Amino acid sequence: MDNVFVLHNTSDNGYRMLELANLYYELGDMRYAHPLFSIRPIKHAYKLYDYYSDYQDHTKKVIGEFNQASVWDFYGLSNTVKIAVIDDGVVEHEDLPADRILSGYDFADNDSDPRPGPEQAHGMGCAGIIAATHTTDSIFGMVPGIHSTSSGIFSLNDNTYILPIKIFDDYGDGTDSVDLIADAINYAWQNGADVLTNSWGYPYPGISFDVINFALERAYLFGRNGRGCPVIFSSGNSGQASPGVVFYPASHWTTFSVGATELNDDRWNYSSYGYGLDIVAPSGNVNLQGDVWTLDQMWTLGVNPTSMTTCPPGDNDMDCDCKFGGTSGAAPVVSGVASLLLAKDSTLSSQAIYYILRNSAQKDLDWGVLPDTPSVEYGYGRVDAFRAVLSISRNGDVKNNDGILLIDDIVFLVNYLFKGGAAPSQPAAC
């Protein structure tokens, strides 16, 4: 073992401390000599300080308990993704700055102003779940309601641009023109959207429109320069009235249909289900009675406080909607996870993204294991962001034993990352 000497300088030897250290270093038997430097290390971890993160259990459940920020910490999500929010409009917010909102279009009023009307914030809620700014500075993040920095909502992926496409007017009424709906879908993929998120549908079983179908097919097949756009749709909120029916366009073969579950993984009784259901995601109750925290319009322009009760813990922040829910809240969760996959690998096709989302979904739910998938009520399971991103980081099967994120994969990965164990072998081609 090396001997360590601590040397003290004196004021009368004529040397400054650095000069004295250099003299000792030049002696042949010295391995190192230096002044007693003082500098603090910092942690290289992605730590969220968003003020309302304690109330965002729905997002945390999708990210996973292993590490809240694991998908942002480990996987080098370097590609910026563009998400088309086809809804009632999106506008600048302290948690969604103007430089991340692209120029969109209002198909309800036929103009280039896709901002929501007064007391409308459905599109804002969807955009917030996907793309609200991550606050990683504890000073700013711990101060609520400061209107020049983040208010405290975090999202699935804040390395995204939002393309706002408005199909509801300023009073919340959807356009009755199916041609305009098709135009909105075409506008999204033709103007560079990578993912199309849709928390709307037609509440009539069996309905279908050729012009919308054609737009959906073109987006799914030809978007992203031929790789295709994932087209995510909520399954509908009429599960009790029309059991076994996933409403259109969520029922179309090109779309990815999302139902809603409670935090305990039980299907919400309102959540529409059927054989066209692909996956479920955690959300809250309907009609502004949910508990999903997301973005509202700023100040008094949105639904808070005009159309809802105040948010806990009593210090109501009018820039936040704390009562969001329905399958409207579930679909953007899945859109956010899809954006994480594209942030990791922009070459993935729409078909590949659907495959990854289905096969990385969590089937071991809080109440038990899904006996068969796809399930009529739960599709392929609950969406899991950690498993989805891990599945394209060496396929998630680091030990090459034909399973995504099995317990021996976790042990193998931890040993490699932290204990000097063997490196994972390269995954086999599919």
C-alpha positions as CSV (number, residue, x, y, z in Angstrom):
1,M,0.0,0.0,0.0
2,D,1.3,3.5,-0.9
3,N,2.4,5.8,1.9
4,V,0.5,9.1,2.0
5,F,2.1,12.2,3.5
6,V,0.2,15.3,4.3
7,L,2.6,18.3,4.0
8,H,2.0,21.7,5.5
9,N,3.6,24.8,4.1
10,T,5.1,27.5,6.2
11,S,5.2,31.2,5.6
12,D,9.1,31.4,5.7
13,N,10.2,28.7,3.3
14,G,9.8,31.0,0.3
15,Y,7.6,28.7,-1.7
16,R,3.9,28.9,-2.6
17,M,1.9,25.7,-2.0
18,L,1.6,24.9,-5.7
19,E,5.3,25.4,-6.3
20,L,6.1,23.2,-3.3
21,A,3.8,20.5,-4.6
22,N,5.6,20.5,-7.9
23,L,9.0,20.2,-6.3
24,Y,7.8,17.1,-4.4
25,Y,6.2,15.7,-7.6
26,E,9.5,15.9,-9.4
27,L,11.1,13.6,-6.9
28,G,11.4,10.1,-8.4
29,D,9.5,8.3,-5.6
30,M,6.5,10.5,-5.6
31,R,3.3,9.2,-7.4
32,Y,1.4,12.5,-6.9
33,A,1.7,15.7,-4.9
34,H,-0.9,18.5,-5.0
35,P,-2.4,21.1,-2.8
36,L,-5.6,20.2,-0.9
37,F,-8.0,21.1,-3.7
38,S,-11.6,21.8,-2.7
39,I,-14.3,21.2,-5.4
40,R,-17.7,19.6,-5.0
41,P,-18.8,16.8,-7.4
42,I,-22.3,16.8,-8.8
43,K,-24.6,13.8,-9.5
44,H,-25.2,12.9,-13.1
45,A,-28.8,11.9,-12.5
46,Y,-32.0,13.2,-14.1
47,K,-33.7,14.6,-11.0
48,L,-37.2,16.2,-11.4
49,Y,-38.1,19.1,-9.2
50,D,-41.5,19.9,-10.7
51,Y,-43.6,21.4,-8.0
52,Y,-46.7,19.2,-8.6
53,S,-44.8,15.9,-9.2
54,D,-46.2,14.4,-6.0
55,Y,-49.7,14.5,-7.6
56,Q,-48.7,13.0,-10.9
57,D,-48.9,9.3,-10.0
58,H,-50.4,8.4,-13.4
59,T,-47.2,9.5,-15.2
60,K,-45.0,7.9,-12.6
61,K,-46.8,4.6,-13.0
62,V,-46.0,4.5,-16.7
63,I,-42.4,5.4,-16.2
64,G,-42.0,2.7,-13.5
65,E,-41.1,2.3,-9.9
66,F,-37.5,1.2,-10.6
67,N,-36.4,4.7,-11.4
68,Q,-38.8,7.5,-12.1
69,A,-36.5,9.1,-14.6
70,S,-34.8,6.0,-15.9
71,V,-35.9,6.5,-19.5
72,W,-34.4,9.9,-19.5
73,D,-31.3,8.9,-17.5
74,F,-29.9,6.0,-19.4
75,Y,-31.0,5.9,-22.9
76,G,-29.7,8.9,-24.8
77,L,-33.0,10.2,-26.2
78,S,-31.3,12.5,-28.7
79,N,-33.9,12.8,-31.5
80,T,-36.5,15.6,-31.3
81,V,-40.0,14.5,-32.0
82,K,-43.0,16.4,-33.4
83,I,-46.4,15.5,-32.0
84,A,-49.6,16.6,-33.7
85,V,-52.3,17.3,-31.1
86,I,-55.5,17.1,-33.1
87,D,-58.0,18.7,-30.6
88,D,-59.4,22.0,-29.5
89,G,-56.1,23.9,-29.7
90,V,-52.8,24.5,-28.0
91,V,-51.2,27.8,-26.9
92,E,-48.0,28.9,-25.2
93,H,-47.7,28.1,-21.5
94,E,-45.0,28.6,-18.9
95,D,-44.5,24.8,-19.0
96,L,-44.8,24.7,-22.8
97,P,-42.8,27.6,-24.3
98,A,-43.6,29.1,-27.6
99,D,-40.4,27.8,-29.2
100,R,-41.8,24.3,-28.9
101,I,-45.1,25.0,-30.4
102,L,-45.1,24.8,-34.2
103,S,-47.4,26.8,-36.6
104,G,-50.6,24.8,-36.9
105,Y,-54.0,25.3,-38.3
106,D,-57.7,25.7,-37.2
107,F,-59.9,23.6,-39.4
108,A,-63.0,24.4,-37.3
109,D,-62.7,28.1,-38.2
110,N,-60.6,27.8,-41.3
111,D,-57.7,30.0,-40.2
112,S,-54.1,29.8,-39.1
113,D,-54.9,30.5,-35.4
114,P,-55.1,27.1,-33.5
115,R,-55.4,28.6,-30.1
116,P,-58.2,27.3,-27.8
117,G,-61.2,29.4,-27.0
118,P,-62.0,30.8,-23.5
119,E,-62.6,28.0,-21.0
120,Q,-61.3,25.4,-23.4
121,A,-58.2,23.3,-22.4
122,H,-58.7,19.8,-23.7
123,G,-55.9,20.0,-26.2
124,M,-53.7,21.7,-23.5
125,G,-54.3,18.8,-21.2
126,C,-53.2,16.3,-23.9
127,A,-50.2,18.4,-24.8
128,G,-49.2,18.7,-21.2
129,I,-49.2,15.0,-20.6
130,I,-47.0,14.5,-23.6
131,A,-44.6,17.5,-23.5
132,A,-44.7,19.7,-20.4
133,T,-41.3,21.0,-19.5
134,H,-39.2,19.0,-17.1
135,T,-38.0,21.2,-14.2
136,T,-34.6,20.0,-13.1
137,D,-33.6,23.1,-11.2
138,S,-34.7,22.8,-7.6
139,I,-34.8,26.6,-7.1
140,F,-37.3,27.3,-9.8
141,G,-39.1,24.0,-9.6
142,M,-40.1,24.4,-6.0
143,V,-41.8,27.8,-6.4
144,P,-45.4,27.4,-7.7
145,G,-47.1,29.9,-9.9
146,I,-44.1,32.0,-11.0
147,H,-45.1,33.1,-14.5
148,S,-41.7,33.1,-16.1
149,T,-40.5,29.6,-15.4
150,S,-42.0,26.1,-15.1
151,S,-45.2,25.7,-13.0
152,G,-44.4,22.2,-12.1
153,I,-46.1,19.7,-14.4
154,F,-43.8,17.1,-15.9
155,S,-44.5,15.0,-19.0
156,L,-43.5,11.8,-20.8
157,N,-41.0,13.6,-23.1
158,D,-40.2,17.3,-23.1
159,N,-37.8,17.0,-26.0
160,T,-40.8,17.4,-28.3
161,Y,-42.4,20.0,-30.5
162,I,-46.2,20.3,-30.5
163,L,-48.1,20.8,-33.8
164,P,-51.5,22.2,-32.8
165,I,-54.4,21.2,-35.1
166,K,-57.8,22.4,-34.2
167,I,-61.0,20.5,-35.1
168,F,-63.2,22.0,-32.3
169,D,-64.3,25.6,-32.3
170,D,-63.8,28.1,-29.6
171,Y,-66.9,26.8,-27.8
172,G,-65.8,23.2,-27.8
173,D,-68.0,22.0,-30.6
174,G,-66.4,19.6,-33.1
175,T,-66.7,20.3,-36.8
176,D,-69.4,18.4,-38.5
177,S,-67.5,18.1,-41.8
178,V,-65.8,14.7,-42.1
179,D,-63.8,16.2,-45.0
180,L,-62.3,18.8,-42.7
181,I,-61.4,16.0,-40.2
182,A,-59.6,14.2,-43.0
183,D,-57.9,17.4,-44.0
184,A,-56.7,17.8,-40.4
185,I,-55.2,14.3,-40.4
186,N,-53.6,14.9,-43.8
187,Y,-52.2,18.3,-42.6
188,A,-50.6,16.6,-39.6
189,W,-48.5,14.0,-41.5
190,Q,-47.8,16.3,-44.5
191,N,-46.4,19.0,-42.2
192,G,-43.8,16.9,-40.5
193,A,-45.7,15.3,-37.5
194,D,-44.0,12.1,-36.2
195,V,-47.0,11.0,-34.0
196,L,-50.6,12.0,-34.2
197,T,-52.5,12.0,-30.9
198,N,-56.3,12.0,-30.9
199,S,-58.5,12.1,-27.8
200,W,-61.8,12.3,-29.7
201,G,-64.0,10.0,-31.7
202,Y,-67.6,9.4,-33.0
203,P,-69.9,7.9,-30.4
204,Y,-71.8,5.8,-32.8
205,P,-71.0,2.0,-33.1
206,G,-70.2,0.8,-36.6
207,I,-69.8,4.2,-38.2
208,S,-67.0,4.8,-40.7
209,F,-66.1,7.4,-43.3
210,D,-64.1,6.6,-46.4
211,V,-62.5,10.0,-46.6
212,I,-61.2,9.8,-43.0
213,N,-60.1,6.2,-43.6
214,F,-58.0,7.2,-46.6
215,A,-56.4,10.0,-44.5
216,L,-55.6,7.6,-41.7
217,E,-54.1,5.1,-44.1
218,R,-51.9,7.7,-45.8
219,A,-50.6,8.9,-42.4
220,Y,-49.9,5.4,-41.1
221,L,-48.2,4.3,-44.4
222,F,-46.6,7.4,-45.9
223,G,-45.9,9.8,-43.0
224,R,-42.3,10.4,-41.8
225,N,-41.0,10.0,-45.4
226,G,-42.5,6.5,-45.8
227,R,-41.8,5.1,-42.3
228,G,-45.3,5.9,-41.3
229,C,-46.8,7.9,-38.4
230,P,-48.2,6.2,-35.3
231,V,-51.8,7.4,-35.0
232,I,-52.9,7.1,-31.4
233,F,-56.6,7.3,-30.5
234,S,-58.6,7.1,-27.3
235,S,-61.1,4.2,-27.3
236,G,-64.0,6.3,-26.1
237,N,-65.9,7.0,-22.8
238,S,-69.0,4.9,-23.3
239,G,-67.9,1.6,-21.9
240,Q,-71.1,1.1,-19.8
241,A,-73.5,2.3,-22.5
242,S,-71.8,0.3,-25.3
243,P,-69.8,-2.6,-23.9
244,G,-67.6,-4.4,-26.3
245,V,-67.3,-1.5,-28.7
246,V,-64.2,0.6,-29.5
247,F,-65.5,3.7,-31.2
248,Y,-64.4,5.0,-34.6
249,P,-61.7,6.0,-35.6
250,A,-60.0,4.1,-32.8
251,S,-61.5,1.0,-34.4
252,H,-59.8,1.5,-37.7
253,W,-57.0,-0.9,-38.6
254,T,-54.3,1.9,-38.9
255,T,-54.9,3.4,-35.5
256,F,-53.6,2.4,-32.0
257,S,-56.5,2.3,-29.6
258,V,-56.1,3.2,-25.9
259,G,-58.4,2.5,-23.0
260,A,-58.2,3.9,-19.5
261,T,-57.4,2.3,-16.1
262,E,-57.4,3.4,-12.6
263,L,-54.1,3.5,-10.6
264,N,-54.9,0.0,-9.3
265,D,-55.0,-1.2,-13.0
266,D,-58.8,-1.8,-12.9
267,R,-60.5,-0.7,-16.1
268,W,-62.5,2.4,-15.6
269,N,-66.1,1.5,-16.1
270,Y,-66.5,4.3,-18.7
271,S,-63.6,3.1,-20.8
272,S,-64.8,1.7,-24.1
273,Y,-63.4,-1.7,-24.9
274,G,-63.6,-4.5,-27.5
275,Y,-61.5,-6.6,-29.9
276,G,-60.0,-3.5,-31.5
277,L,-58.4,-2.3,-28.2
278,D,-54.6,-2.3,-28.3
279,I,-53.5,-1.1,-24.8
280,V,-54.6,0.7,-21.7
281,A,-53.0,3.6,-19.7
282,P,-53.7,5.1,-16.3
283,S,-56.1,8.0,-16.3
284,G,-58.8,9.6,-14.1
285,N,-62.5,10.0,-14.0
286,V,-64.5,11.8,-16.7
287,N,-66.2,15.3,-16.9
288,L,-63.6,17.2,-15.0
289,Q,-63.9,14.8,-12.1
290,G,-60.5,13.1,-12.7
291,D,-57.2,13.5,-10.8
292,V,-54.7,13.7,-13.6
293,W,-52.5,16.8,-13.4
294,T,-51.7,18.6,-16.6
295,L,-51.7,22.0,-18.3
296,D,-54.5,24.5,-18.5
297,Q,-54.5,27.7,-20.4
298,M,-52.7,30.4,-18.4
299,W,-54.4,32.6,-15.8
300,T,-58.2,32.5,-16.1
301,L,-58.5,31.6,-19.8
302,G,-58.9,27.9,-19.3
303,V,-61.1,25.5,-17.3
304,N,-59.6,26.3,-14.0
305,P,-61.2,27.9,-12.0
306,T,-64.2,28.6,-14.2
307,S,-65.5,25.1,-14.8
308,M,-63.9,23.1,-11.9
309,T,-63.2,23.0,-8.2
310,T,-59.9,24.1,-6.9
311,C,-56.8,21.8,-6.8
312,P,-55.2,20.3,-3.7
313,P,-53.4,21.2,-1.6
314,G,-55.5,24.3,-1.5
315,D,-53.1,26.7,-3.2
316,N,-54.9,26.7,-6.5
317,D,-52.7,27.2,-9.5
318,M,-55.0,28.4,-12.3
319,D,-52.4,27.5,-14.9
320,C,-52.9,23.8,-14.1
321,D,-55.8,21.4,-14.7
322,C,-55.9,18.9,-11.8
323,K,-59.1,17.2,-12.9
324,F,-58.2,15.8,-16.3
325,G,-59.1,12.2,-17.1
326,G,-61.1,9.8,-19.4
327,T,-59.6,8.0,-22.3
328,S,-58.7,11.5,-23.3
329,G,-56.0,11.4,-20.7
330,A,-54.9,7.8,-21.5
331,A,-54.2,8.3,-25.3
332,P,-51.6,11.1,-24.9
333,V,-49.8,8.9,-22.3
334,V,-49.3,6.3,-25.1
335,S,-48.4,9.1,-27.6
336,G,-45.7,10.3,-25.2
337,V,-44.3,6.8,-24.9
338,A,-44.3,6.5,-28.7
339,S,-42.4,9.7,-28.9
340,L,-39.7,8.3,-26.5
341,L,-39.2,5.4,-28.9
342,L,-38.7,7.7,-31.8
343,A,-36.4,9.9,-29.6
344,K,-34.3,6.8,-29.2
345,D,-34.6,5.5,-32.8
346,S,-36.1,7.7,-35.5
347,T,-35.9,4.9,-38.1
348,L,-38.6,2.9,-36.4
349,S,-41.7,2.3,-38.7
350,S,-45.2,2.9,-37.4
351,Q,-45.8,-0.8,-37.6
352,A,-42.7,-1.4,-35.4
353,I,-43.8,1.1,-32.9
354,Y,-47.2,-0.6,-32.5
355,Y,-45.4,-3.9,-32.1
356,I,-43.1,-2.6,-29.4
357,L,-45.9,-0.9,-27.5
358,R,-48.0,-4.1,-27.5
359,N,-45.2,-6.5,-26.6
360,S,-43.6,-4.3,-23.9
361,A,-46.9,-3.6,-22.2
362,Q,-47.2,-4.7,-18.6
363,K,-49.3,-7.8,-18.4
364,D,-48.6,-8.4,-14.7
365,L,-51.1,-5.9,-13.4
366,D,-51.8,-4.9,-9.8
367,W,-54.8,-7.3,-9.5
368,G,-53.1,-10.2,-11.3
369,V,-51.7,-11.4,-14.6
370,L,-53.7,-11.0,-17.8
371,P,-54.6,-14.6,-18.7
372,D,-54.7,-14.0,-22.5
373,T,-53.6,-11.1,-24.7
374,P,-55.0,-9.3,-26.5
375,S,-57.7,-9.0,-23.8
376,V,-61.1,-7.5,-24.8
377,E,-60.9,-5.1,-21.8
378,Y,-57.2,-4.4,-21.5
379,G,-55.7,-5.1,-24.9
380,Y,-52.1,-6.2,-24.6
381,G,-51.8,-4.7,-21.1
382,R,-50.8,-1.4,-19.5
383,V,-48.3,0.7,-21.4
384,D,-44.9,0.7,-19.8
385,A,-42.4,3.4,-20.9
386,F,-39.4,1.8,-19.2
387,R,-40.0,-1.6,-20.8
388,A,-40.8,0.0,-24.2
389,V,-37.5,2.0,-24.4
390,L,-35.5,-0.8,-22.9
391,S,-36.9,-3.2,-25.6
392,I,-35.0,-1.2,-28.3
393,S,-31.9,-0.8,-26.1
394,R,-30.5,-4.2,-26.9
395,N,-34.1,-5.4,-27.3
396,G,-34.5,-5.3,-23.5
397,D,-33.2,-8.9,-23.5
398,V,-29.7,-8.2,-22.3
399,K,-29.0,-11.8,-21.5
400,N,-30.5,-13.0,-24.8
401,N,-32.9,-15.5,-23.1
402,D,-36.0,-14.6,-25.1
403,G,-37.8,-12.3,-22.6
404,I,-38.1,-8.5,-22.2
405,L,-37.0,-7.3,-18.8
406,L,-37.0,-10.6,-16.9
407,I,-35.6,-10.6,-13.4
408,D,-32.3,-12.2,-14.6
409,D,-32.0,-9.4,-17.2
410,I,-32.2,-6.9,-14.4
411,V,-29.6,-8.7,-12.3
412,F,-27.4,-9.1,-15.4
413,L,-27.7,-5.3,-16.3
414,V,-27.1,-4.1,-12.7
415,N,-24.0,-6.3,-12.5
416,Y,-22.7,-4.9,-15.8
417,L,-23.4,-1.3,-14.9
418,F,-22.3,-1.2,-11.3
419,K,-20.3,-4.3,-10.4
420,G,-18.0,-4.8,-13.4
421,G,-19.9,-7.8,-14.7
422,A,-19.8,-9.2,-18.2
423,A,-21.1,-6.9,-21.0
424,P,-24.4,-7.9,-22.6
425,S,-24.1,-9.8,-25.9
426,Q,-25.4,-8.3,-29.0
427,P,-29.1,-9.0,-29.6
428,A,-30.1,-11.4,-32.4
429,A,-31.7,-10.0,-35.5
430,C,-35.5,-10.5,-35.6
